[in-house]
Amino acid sequence: MLFNLRNFFSITNLSKNSKHLVRHFWCGQPAQMNVHLKGRDLLTLQNYTADELKYLVWMASDLKQRIKHKGEYLPLMQGKSLAMIFEKRSTRTRLSTETGFALLGGHPCFLTTQDIHLGTNESLTDTARVLSSMTNAILARVYKHTDLDLMTKEATIPIINGLSDSYHPLQILADYLTLQEHYGGLNGLTVTWIGDGNNVLNSIMMSAAKLGMHLRIATPKGFEPDLRITKITEQYSKEYGTKLLLTTDPLEAANGANVLVTDTWISMGQEEEKKERLKAFQGYQITMQTAKSAASNWTFLHCLPRKPEEVDDEVFYSPQSLVFQEAENRKWTIMAVMVSLLTDYSPQLQKPTF
């Protein structure tokens, strides 16, 4: 039987102070940051402040410490359900969400276009309204980011971007947790991206400067990040006092980097461009030769799945590679997002130094 706090109070004769202690155990004291995320959507990290991003990383650290390392059971999602709409196949996003939400006592519902009427017999508008009446949040992994925008207008529950053609915010939160764990802080780190100007890079560009990180980007000509996003990133860099470099030279970008990052050169839906892309990305593979230009404490990140042309085995399986810790952290960061958007729980762990 799951522990129900309301029933516990109704059948026991606890003093007012005792009840306060029990509530403190589950919900914690108010966070040491003026952050209130309950009821919010998460479509892009552009919509989140520096303090809100730090809070989500802090929340993930807290849940990981309490549940994984201390073995505590925190049924914070008890009585709640999550609709998971997946137009694209997935390993990490699906497993991290399903197992994480269930671990918190909730019920995740995995839905593909083969399972529901979405886009076939029922409009996105109607689907969003129906799911709002039956679940507590919607996590959607979609082809078009505009579909997420429409969902937020029609739904009355939080919408979470599980990946779109524009952004992949959950991945980047996991990256930041991984770097926070490894380096003990994010401020001052230099992150180098070598690869395609894609949705993962866009999410880094929308957030890195807010956390005090410098960004160096190398993309082939014709595969640069979106100009609108680049302009916003330039504004963030000025606002937060960080450095930004955009180049077509991978070694120039890698110079002095603490973190080397890449991703697939051929995203889902771009299979017909494979031949053209492989030709354009020649010289962009991350190798130990690339790492020679980086800082002595360099590390490597990749959101996975990985192909050898993007990064060779020597780097990918090296001690500097954090890719499997990064993959696990997808679970703790999605749990942090769910807890933050759906509950009043606040972290018990002391706030990290970012």
C-alpha positions as CSV (number, residue, x, y, z in Angstrom):
1,M,0.0,0.0,0.0
2,L,1.4,3.4,-0.9
3,F,1.7,5.9,1.8
4,N,-1.0,8.6,1.7
5,L,-0.1,11.7,3.7
6,R,-3.7,13.0,3.8
7,N,-5.0,9.7,5.2
8,F,-2.1,9.6,7.6
9,F,-3.1,12.9,9.1
10,S,-6.8,11.9,9.3
11,I,-6.2,8.7,11.2
12,T,-3.5,9.8,13.6
13,N,-3.6,12.2,16.5
14,L,-0.4,14.2,15.7
15,S,0.3,17.5,17.3
16,K,0.6,20.6,15.0
17,N,4.4,20.6,15.4
18,S,4.6,16.8,14.5
19,K,2.5,17.4,11.4
20,H,4.9,20.2,10.4
21,L,7.8,17.8,10.7
22,V,6.1,15.2,8.4
23,R,5.3,17.9,5.8
24,H,8.9,19.1,6.0
25,F,10.1,15.5,5.3
26,W,8.1,15.3,2.1
27,C,8.0,18.9,0.8
28,G,11.1,20.4,2.3
29,Q,11.6,23.9,3.5
30,P,11.1,26.7,0.9
31,A,14.0,26.7,-1.6
32,Q,16.7,29.2,-1.2
33,M,15.9,30.7,-4.6
34,N,12.8,32.7,-5.5
35,V,11.7,30.2,-8.2
36,H,8.2,29.0,-8.8
37,L,7.7,26.6,-11.7
38,K,4.5,24.8,-10.9
39,G,2.1,24.9,-13.8
40,R,4.7,26.1,-16.3
41,D,5.4,24.6,-19.8
42,L,8.9,23.6,-20.9
43,L,9.3,24.1,-24.6
44,T,12.6,25.9,-24.8
45,L,15.3,26.9,-22.3
46,Q,15.0,30.4,-23.8
47,N,11.9,30.9,-21.6
48,Y,13.8,30.0,-18.4
49,T,15.9,32.4,-16.4
50,A,19.4,31.7,-15.0
51,D,17.9,31.0,-11.5
52,E,15.3,28.7,-12.9
53,L,17.8,26.7,-14.9
54,K,20.0,26.4,-11.8
55,Y,17.0,25.3,-9.7
56,L,16.2,22.5,-12.1
57,V,19.8,21.2,-11.9
58,W,19.6,21.5,-8.2
59,M,16.3,19.6,-8.1
60,A,17.8,16.8,-10.2
61,S,20.8,16.6,-7.9
62,D,18.5,16.4,-4.9
63,L,16.3,13.6,-6.3
64,K,19.4,11.6,-7.4
65,Q,20.9,11.9,-4.0
66,R,17.8,11.0,-2.1
67,I,16.5,8.2,-4.3
68,K,19.6,6.6,-5.8
69,H,22.2,7.2,-3.1
70,K,20.1,7.2,0.0
71,G,17.5,4.7,-1.2
72,E,14.6,6.9,-0.2
73,Y,11.1,6.4,-1.7
74,L,9.5,9.7,-2.7
75,P,6.0,9.1,-4.2
76,L,5.7,12.8,-5.4
77,M,3.8,11.7,-8.5
78,Q,1.3,9.5,-6.6
79,G,-2.1,9.8,-8.2
80,K,-0.8,11.6,-11.2
81,S,-0.5,10.4,-14.8
82,L,1.6,11.6,-17.8
83,A,0.7,11.4,-21.5
84,M,3.8,10.7,-23.6
85,I,3.2,11.5,-27.2
86,F,6.0,10.1,-29.4
87,E,6.1,10.7,-33.2
88,K,9.7,9.7,-33.3
89,R,11.4,6.6,-31.9
90,S,13.4,7.0,-28.7
91,T,15.6,5.1,-26.2
92,R,16.7,7.6,-23.6
93,T,13.8,10.0,-23.6
94,R,11.3,7.2,-23.4
95,L,13.0,5.2,-20.8
96,S,14.0,8.1,-18.6
97,T,10.5,9.5,-18.6
98,E,8.7,6.1,-18.1
99,T,11.0,4.8,-15.4
100,G,11.4,8.2,-13.7
101,F,7.7,9.1,-13.5
102,A,6.9,5.5,-12.3
103,L,9.7,5.7,-9.7
104,L,8.0,8.8,-8.3
105,G,4.7,6.9,-8.0
106,G,3.0,8.1,-11.1
107,H,1.5,6.4,-14.1
108,P,3.1,7.2,-17.5
109,C,1.1,6.5,-20.7
110,F,3.1,5.9,-23.8
111,L,1.3,7.0,-27.0
112,T,2.4,6.9,-30.6
113,T,0.5,7.9,-33.7
114,Q,-0.4,4.2,-34.1
115,D,-2.0,4.2,-30.6
116,I,-4.2,7.3,-30.7
117,H,-6.1,9.3,-33.4
118,L,-3.5,12.2,-33.4
119,G,-3.2,13.6,-36.9
120,T,-5.4,11.0,-38.4
121,N,-9.0,11.1,-37.2
122,E,-8.5,13.8,-34.5
123,S,-6.9,17.2,-34.6
124,L,-4.0,18.3,-32.3
125,T,-6.4,20.8,-30.7
126,D,-8.9,18.2,-29.7
127,T,-6.2,15.8,-28.6
128,A,-4.7,18.4,-26.3
129,R,-8.1,19.2,-24.8
130,V,-8.9,15.5,-24.2
131,L,-5.6,14.7,-22.6
132,S,-5.9,17.7,-20.4
133,S,-9.0,16.2,-18.9
134,M,-7.4,12.8,-18.2
135,T,-3.7,13.4,-17.4
136,N,-1.6,15.9,-15.4
137,A,1.0,16.7,-18.1
138,I,1.9,16.0,-21.7
139,L,5.5,15.2,-22.8
140,A,5.6,15.3,-26.6
141,R,8.4,14.2,-28.9
142,V,7.5,15.7,-32.3
143,Y,8.7,16.6,-35.7
144,K,7.4,20.2,-35.8
145,H,8.0,22.6,-32.9
146,T,4.9,24.5,-34.0
147,D,2.8,21.5,-32.8
148,L,4.1,22.1,-29.3
149,D,3.2,25.7,-29.6
150,L,-0.4,24.8,-30.5
151,M,-0.6,22.3,-27.6
152,T,0.3,25.0,-25.1
153,K,-2.5,27.1,-26.4
154,E,-5.1,24.3,-26.2
155,A,-4.0,22.3,-23.2
156,T,-4.8,23.3,-19.6
157,I,-1.9,21.2,-18.2
158,P,1.9,21.6,-18.6
159,I,3.4,20.7,-22.0
160,I,7.0,19.4,-22.0
161,N,9.2,19.3,-25.1
162,G,10.7,15.7,-25.4
163,L,12.4,16.8,-28.7
164,S,11.4,18.9,-31.7
165,D,13.0,20.1,-34.8
166,S,13.9,23.3,-33.0
167,Y,15.0,22.3,-29.5
168,H,15.9,19.5,-27.1
169,P,15.8,21.1,-23.7
170,L,15.7,17.9,-21.6
171,Q,19.0,16.7,-23.1
172,I,20.8,19.9,-22.2
173,L,19.5,19.9,-18.6
174,A,21.1,16.4,-18.4
175,D,24.3,17.8,-19.9
176,Y,24.4,20.5,-17.3
177,L,23.8,18.1,-14.4
178,T,26.6,15.9,-15.7
179,L,29.1,18.9,-16.0
180,Q,28.0,20.1,-12.5
181,E,28.8,16.7,-11.0
182,H,32.1,16.4,-12.8
183,Y,33.5,20.0,-12.4
184,G,31.7,21.1,-9.3
185,G,30.4,24.1,-11.1
186,L,29.4,25.5,-14.5
187,N,30.4,29.1,-14.4
188,G,33.5,29.8,-16.4
189,L,33.5,26.5,-18.4
190,T,34.2,26.7,-22.1
191,V,31.9,24.5,-24.1
192,T,32.8,23.6,-27.7
193,W,30.3,22.3,-30.2
194,I,31.7,20.6,-33.3
195,G,29.0,19.4,-35.7
196,D,25.6,20.3,-37.1
197,G,23.6,23.5,-36.2
198,N,20.7,21.4,-34.9
199,N,18.1,21.3,-32.2
200,V,20.6,20.2,-29.5
201,L,22.9,23.1,-30.3
202,N,20.0,25.5,-30.3
203,S,19.2,24.5,-26.7
204,I,22.8,25.0,-25.6
205,M,22.8,28.4,-27.3
206,M,19.6,29.4,-25.5
207,S,21.0,28.6,-22.0
208,A,24.8,28.4,-21.7
209,A,25.5,32.1,-21.2
210,K,22.9,32.2,-18.4
211,L,25.0,29.8,-16.5
212,G,28.2,31.7,-17.2
213,M,29.6,29.3,-19.8
214,H,31.6,30.4,-22.8
215,L,30.5,28.8,-26.2
216,R,32.6,28.0,-29.2
217,I,30.8,26.6,-32.2
218,A,32.2,25.0,-35.4
219,T,29.8,24.0,-38.2
220,P,30.4,23.4,-41.9
221,K,29.4,26.1,-44.2
222,G,25.7,25.8,-44.9
223,F,25.0,24.0,-41.6
224,E,25.2,27.0,-39.3
225,P,22.7,27.5,-36.5
226,D,19.6,29.5,-37.2
227,L,20.3,33.2,-37.6
228,R,17.5,34.2,-35.2
229,I,18.9,31.9,-32.5
230,T,22.5,33.2,-33.2
231,K,21.3,36.8,-32.6
232,I,19.7,35.9,-29.3
233,T,22.8,34.0,-28.3
234,E,24.9,37.1,-29.1
235,Q,22.6,39.2,-26.9
236,Y,22.9,36.6,-24.0
237,S,26.7,36.6,-24.3
238,K,26.8,40.4,-23.9
239,E,24.3,40.4,-21.1
240,Y,26.0,37.7,-19.0
241,G,29.6,38.6,-19.9
242,T,30.5,35.4,-21.7
243,K,32.5,34.7,-24.9
244,L,31.0,33.4,-28.1
245,L,32.8,32.1,-31.2
246,L,31.3,30.8,-34.5
247,T,33.7,29.3,-37.0
248,T,34.0,26.6,-39.6
249,D,37.3,25.3,-38.2
250,P,36.9,22.5,-35.6
251,L,40.4,22.9,-34.2
252,E,39.9,26.7,-33.7
253,A,36.7,25.9,-31.8
254,A,38.4,23.2,-29.7
255,N,41.1,25.6,-28.5
256,G,41.0,25.8,-24.7
257,A,37.7,23.9,-24.4
258,N,36.8,22.2,-21.2
259,V,33.9,20.3,-22.9
260,L,33.8,18.9,-26.4
261,V,30.3,18.2,-27.6
262,T,28.9,16.7,-30.8
263,D,25.7,15.0,-32.0
264,T,24.5,13.1,-35.0
265,W,25.2,14.7,-38.4
266,I,22.0,13.1,-39.8
267,S,18.9,13.6,-37.6
268,M,15.7,11.6,-38.0
269,G,13.9,12.9,-41.1
270,Q,17.2,13.8,-42.9
271,E,18.1,10.3,-44.1
272,E,17.8,11.4,-47.8
273,E,20.6,14.0,-47.1
274,K,23.0,11.4,-45.8
275,K,25.5,11.4,-48.7
276,E,25.6,15.2,-48.9
277,R,26.0,15.6,-45.2
278,L,28.8,13.0,-44.8
279,K,30.7,14.9,-47.5
280,A,30.1,18.3,-45.9
281,F,31.2,17.1,-42.4
282,Q,34.5,15.6,-43.4
283,G,37.1,16.8,-40.9
284,Y,34.6,17.2,-38.1
285,Q,35.1,13.9,-36.4
286,I,36.3,14.5,-32.8
287,T,39.5,12.6,-32.1
288,M,42.4,12.8,-29.7
289,Q,44.0,15.1,-32.2
290,T,41.0,17.5,-31.6
291,A,41.4,17.0,-27.9
292,K,45.1,18.2,-28.1
293,S,43.7,21.7,-28.7
294,A,41.4,21.5,-25.7
295,A,42.1,22.3,-22.0
296,S,44.0,19.7,-20.0
297,N,40.8,18.8,-18.0
298,W,38.7,18.3,-21.2
299,T,35.6,16.0,-21.2
300,F,33.4,14.8,-24.0
301,L,29.6,14.7,-24.3
302,H,27.3,13.2,-26.9
303,C,23.5,12.8,-26.5
304,L,23.5,9.4,-28.3
305,P,23.0,7.4,-30.4
306,R,26.5,7.9,-31.7
307,K,28.1,7.0,-35.0
308,P,31.9,6.5,-35.4
309,E,32.2,9.2,-38.0
310,E,31.1,11.8,-35.4
311,V,33.6,10.7,-32.7
312,D,36.2,7.9,-32.8
313,D,36.3,5.0,-30.3
314,E,39.4,6.4,-28.6
315,V,37.6,9.5,-27.5
316,F,34.1,8.0,-27.0
317,Y,35.3,5.2,-24.7
318,S,38.1,7.3,-23.0
319,P,38.1,8.2,-19.3
320,Q,37.3,11.8,-20.4
321,S,34.0,10.6,-22.0
322,L,31.0,11.3,-19.8
323,V,28.4,10.0,-22.2
324,F,26.9,7.2,-20.1
325,Q,26.7,9.3,-17.0
326,E,25.1,11.9,-19.2
327,A,22.6,9.3,-20.5
328,E,21.6,8.3,-16.9
329,N,21.2,11.9,-16.0
330,R,18.4,12.2,-18.5
331,K,16.3,10.3,-16.0
332,W,17.1,12.6,-13.0
333,T,16.6,15.8,-15.0
334,I,13.2,14.7,-16.4
335,M,12.2,13.8,-12.9
336,A,13.3,17.2,-11.7
337,V,11.2,18.8,-14.4
338,M,8.1,16.8,-13.5
339,V,8.4,17.5,-9.8
340,S,9.0,21.2,-10.4
341,L,6.1,21.6,-12.8
342,L,3.6,19.4,-10.9
343,T,4.3,19.7,-7.2
344,D,5.3,22.1,-4.4
345,Y,8.3,19.9,-3.4
346,S,11.6,21.9,-2.9
347,P,15.1,20.4,-2.7
348,Q,16.5,19.2,0.6
349,L,20.1,19.0,-0.6
350,Q,22.1,22.1,0.0
351,K,22.1,24.4,-3.1
352,P,25.2,23.7,-5.2
353,T,27.7,26.4,-6.2
354,F,27.2,26.9,-9.9
